[in-house]
Every structure is written in C-alpha cells, then in structure tokens.
Amino acid sequence: MNPKKVSKLFDNKPSRISILSPSDTDSNLYRQMQWGDYWVKYELTKALGQLGYLVTNDKPNIIIHLFGSHMKLPKNAFKIIWIYSHPEKVDDNLLKRYDKIFCLSSSFNKKIEEMGFESNILFGATAKKCFHTPDNSFDYDIFFVGNNRIDGIRQIVQDIGKTKYNFKVWGTRWENRINSQYIGGQYIDYTNLNEYYAKSKVSLNDHSDEMRKEGFVAVRIFDILASGGFCISDLNHGIDELFRGTVPQYESPTHLKNLINFYIENDKERQELMLQGREIASNYTWDKVAKSLISSFL
C-alpha cells in the first residue's frame, strides 16, 4: 500500500483490527476449537485487547492474517500476513496482496526475501504457566494431543507402535487407527493443557512434512515447555535455533523409542532439559508477538 494511502487510512480513525485464521472456514464452532490456529487467534485477540486495541470483524482497517489458507481480504484495510503454516502455498501472487509480511521460520524468511519481498521473522509464543506438581506425580508416561490426519495416521504415533509405557493420545479420528488402550479421549480444553503437559513425563510434538522441511516450529513446543513439561519432537532444523538442545528430536522409530526409554528412566537428565526449556519458552509471549505485529502500522 502506498504510504500516502496508509496515512489517509488511519487519519483520525481508531485502529480496528480483524484477525483471520484457517479455523474461521469451519462452520462447526465446536470443531473450530480443535484447530490449533483457533487458540493462536484467541491469544492474539487477548493480547491486542489488553494493549488497548479494538479487535472486531466490523469494518476493520487492519487485517492480521494467520496464514494457512487463502482468504478473501477487504480492499480498504492495511493487510498483515503472518506465514504461520503451509509454506508450500506461498508464492508471489499471495505475498503481493499484503502490506507487511511476517514469517514463523527464519530459513523460509530468507526465501521470501529472495522472492523480492521484505519480510520479518516472527516466532511463535505461549501463554502457558508452569503447573506445579508438589508430589512430583505423573498421570502419563507419554502424552500426545492432536487430531489424527484425514489422509493417514500421524507419523510420531505410528513410530511409537506398541509400548510398555502409559501412553495416551487425545484427539479425533483415532478410533480403529490405534489400539483403544492408547486413546485418552477426543478433546481437552486448551486452558487445562498445562496440567496435562506438566503431569506427563514425555509430551510428543510433530509437524507436517512441509513445516518440518521449512523449519516452521510448532507452537505446541512452546506450550509444553512453559507448562513445566518435557518435549520430544520429530526432526526440524528450526527447533535447535530456538530451544538450544532442550528438545530431543528423533530420526527413526528405533531412535524415538530409545529417547523415550532414556528420558522416562532418567529423571535427572529429563528435568535438566525441562527446566532449561521452560526458561527459554517463557520468554516468548503473545504480548511480544502482538507488539511486533502492531509495529507494522504505528
């Protein structure tokens, strides 16, 4: 957008911000709550509101698009895109629609700049607080929360296979896909997740192939660590950039099982990484993300 047009857009007008996210396209409001981006939008809405901004879908003059899919954009608005997922859908035609670009991955951010666009790195964040368990008791050995993929089982769950440990998966579409003894339920309220993470010896994280290859780090890792949990993830070159060795990553089913065995059986080593990871994750807040986004139009 031309700087003069930007100036005119905001002359004597309060900032009215609308946040668009992929879950908006789901007409089932309960099912929206099972999308990860729904809670990113929720946290951003809170952070922006606490900073004094009006977050509304009624005649917004600022759009923040949490990109995961193409969406219709109003003409007369300052348009910000945060490339939060699905990097394989990003091209020139998409990027030229926006006045400001942010990207979750530093390596993919370079690709955007090579395409001729100015872009800013903006990592994920968390609002989770550490859930303290005074008796150091655990409900689960291994914990995973996430819906099964429509086109097949999630790789990290498949790679665990049969296990002697108390392993529970929470999410939809798991029935008849894994042994029923591993299914914990279909839904956990987002606001209670920190208790589950803290009361599990190992919480699992995975990425889609596209996000993993392009270094997009899941917000789930921030939440697990900030909650006082310990995380094992699939291999993603963006993880060590952020978490500096506190999140072990596996390269094969055997490697995953070995990591799980080691960290479940060795409390000291697990807790050392957990504490270091929690300190790192707690520095990434939605308040900071919101301030970075609004710096685009101040």
Solvent accessible surface area in square Angstrom, and as a share of the most:
residue,aa,sasa,rsa
1,M,88,0.39
2,N,77,0.40
3,P,106,0.67
4,K,169,0.71
5,K,134,0.57
6,V,31,0.18
7,S,63,0.41
8,K,151,0.64
9,L,21,0.11
10,F,40,0.17
11,D,80,0.42
12,N,159,0.82
13,K,111,0.47
14,P,97,0.61
15,S,26,0.17
16,R,62,0.23
17,I,0,0.00
18,S,4,0.02
19,I,2,0.01
20,L,29,0.14
21,S,0,0.00
22,P,16,0.10
23,S,0,0.00
24,D,51,0.26
25,T,92,0.53
26,D,14,0.07
27,S,107,0.69
28,N,60,0.31
29,L,128,0.64
30,Y,120,0.46
31,R,117,0.43
32,Q,22,0.10
33,M,56,0.25
34,Q,35,0.16
35,W,87,0.30
36,G,56,0.54
37,D,13,0.07
38,Y,60,0.23
39,W,32,0.11
40,V,6,0.03
41,K,44,0.19
42,Y,79,0.30
43,E,9,0.04
44,L,0,0.00
45,T,51,0.30
46,K,85,0.36
47,A,6,0.05
48,L,0,0.00
49,G,39,0.37
50,Q,146,0.65
51,L,59,0.29
52,G,69,0.66
53,Y,47,0.18
54,L,88,0.44
55,V,42,0.24
56,T,28,0.16
57,N,120,0.62
58,D,83,0.43
59,K,168,0.71
60,P,22,0.14
61,N,10,0.05
62,I,0,0.00
63,I,2,0.01
64,I,0,0.00
65,H,0,0.00
66,L,0,0.00
67,F,0,0.00
68,G,3,0.02
69,S,30,0.19
70,H,102,0.45
71,M,31,0.14
72,K,189,0.80
73,L,21,0.11
74,P,54,0.34
75,K,179,0.76
76,N,127,0.65
77,A,0,0.00
78,F,13,0.05
79,K,22,0.10
80,I,0,0.00
81,I,0,0.00
82,W,0,0.00
83,I,0,0.00
84,Y,26,0.10
85,S,14,0.09
86,H,71,0.32
87,P,5,0.03
88,E,92,0.41
89,K,77,0.33
90,V,17,0.10
91,D,65,0.34
92,D,72,0.37
93,N,99,0.51
94,L,1,0.01
95,L,1,0.00
96,K,138,0.58
97,R,89,0.32
98,Y,19,0.07
99,D,39,0.20
100,K,53,0.22
101,I,7,0.04
102,F,9,0.04
103,C,0,0.00
104,L,4,0.02
105,S,1,0.01
106,S,19,0.12
107,S,39,0.25
108,F,14,0.06
109,N,8,0.04
110,K,131,0.56
111,K,92,0.39
112,I,0,0.00
113,E,86,0.39
114,E,142,0.64
115,M,66,0.29
116,G,68,0.65
117,F,46,0.19
118,E,135,0.60
119,S,8,0.05
120,N,48,0.24
121,I,82,0.42
122,L,15,0.07
123,F,45,0.19
124,G,2,0.02
125,A,0,0.00
126,T,7,0.04
127,A,41,0.32
128,K,20,0.08
129,K,154,0.65
130,C,35,0.21
131,F,68,0.28
132,H,134,0.60
133,T,28,0.16
134,P,136,0.86
135,D,105,0.55
136,N,82,0.42
137,S,50,0.32
138,F,61,0.25
139,D,77,0.40
140,Y,36,0.14
141,D,31,0.16
142,I,1,0.00
143,F,0,0.00
144,F,1,0.00
145,V,28,0.16
146,G,13,0.12
147,N,36,0.18
148,N,0,0.00
149,R,80,0.29
150,I,147,0.75
151,D,134,0.69
152,G,21,0.20
153,I,41,0.21
154,R,24,0.09
155,Q,103,0.46
156,I,1,0.00
157,V,6,0.03
158,Q,97,0.43
159,D,12,0.06
160,I,3,0.02
161,G,36,0.35
162,K,182,0.77
163,T,31,0.18
164,K,167,0.71
165,Y,25,0.09
166,N,64,0.33
167,F,4,0.02
168,K,50,0.21
169,V,0,0.00
170,W,37,0.13
171,G,4,0.04
172,T,23,0.13
173,R,110,0.40
174,W,1,0.00
175,E,80,0.36
176,N,152,0.78
177,R,109,0.40
178,I,28,0.14
179,N,84,0.43
180,S,90,0.58
181,Q,108,0.48
182,Y,16,0.06
183,I,37,0.19
184,G,27,0.26
185,G,18,0.18
186,Q,98,0.44
187,Y,61,0.23
188,I,17,0.08
189,D,54,0.28
190,Y,19,0.07
191,T,79,0.46
192,N,75,0.39
193,L,18,0.09
194,N,27,0.14
195,E,63,0.28
196,Y,58,0.22
197,Y,4,0.02
198,A,8,0.06
199,K,43,0.18
200,S,2,0.01
201,K,42,0.18
202,V,0,0.00
203,S,0,0.00
204,L,1,0.01
205,N,0,0.00
206,D,9,0.05
207,H,13,0.06
208,S,33,0.21
209,D,81,0.42
210,E,67,0.30
211,M,30,0.13
212,R,70,0.26
213,K,134,0.57
214,E,37,0.17
215,G,5,0.04
216,F,0,0.00
217,V,5,0.03
218,A,16,0.12
219,V,20,0.11
220,R,47,0.17
221,I,0,0.00
222,F,0,0.00
223,D,10,0.05
224,I,0,0.00
225,L,0,0.00
226,A,2,0.02
227,S,0,0.00
228,G,8,0.07
229,G,1,0.01
230,F,2,0.01
231,C,0,0.00
232,I,0,0.00
233,S,0,0.00
234,D,15,0.08
235,L,86,0.43
236,N,2,0.01
237,H,109,0.49
238,G,3,0.03
239,I,0,0.00
240,D,73,0.38
241,E,91,0.41
242,L,4,0.02
243,F,0,0.00
244,R,164,0.60
245,G,45,0.43
246,T,3,0.02
247,V,3,0.02
248,P,18,0.11
249,Q,29,0.13
250,Y,12,0.05
251,E,126,0.57
252,S,44,0.28
253,P,61,0.38
254,T,92,0.54
255,H,60,0.27
256,L,0,0.00
257,K,87,0.37
258,N,83,0.43
259,L,27,0.14
260,I,6,0.03
261,N,61,0.31
262,F,90,0.37
263,Y,27,0.10
264,I,9,0.04
265,E,113,0.51
266,N,47,0.24
267,D,65,0.34
268,K,144,0.61
269,E,67,0.30
270,R,4,0.02
271,Q,56,0.25
272,E,80,0.36
273,L,34,0.17
274,M,36,0.16
275,L,90,0.45
276,Q,92,0.41
277,G,0,0.00
278,R,64,0.23
279,E,128,0.58
280,I,14,0.07
281,A,0,0.00
282,S,58,0.37
283,N,86,0.44
284,Y,62,0.23
285,T,43,0.25
286,W,11,0.04
287,D,58,0.30
288,K,115,0.49
289,V,6,0.03
290,A,0,0.00
291,K,102,0.43
292,S,40,0.26
293,L,0,0.00
294,I,10,0.05
295,S,68,0.44
296,S,22,0.14
297,F,22,0.09
298,L,151,0.75
